[in-house]
Amino acid sequence: MEFDPELHQKVRYFKHLYVVFLDEFPDFLLADHTYTVVLHPIWKDWIVRMTSEAVRREMTVTKGDCILEGHAVLQ
């Protein structure tokens, strides 16, 4: 799927670009640094939504471990 700033928040995690789905974590932007989210990778300018529970557990991080990116196009 393509990036949509209404639905997605771009974040950096260990210098890699990921997306947080705001429908899945609606409190993300207002939450503190201990809030946990699932990161979804970007591959060839497309967002890959993780559905496997095992992979989602591996991709769960705290907001404090992420750096928020602006709502520009994917880069």
Protein Blocks (a to p, Z undefined) as FASTA:
>chain_A
ZZdfklpccddeehiacdddfklmmmlmmmcfklccdddddeehiacddfbfklmmmmgc
cfklpccddfbdcZZ
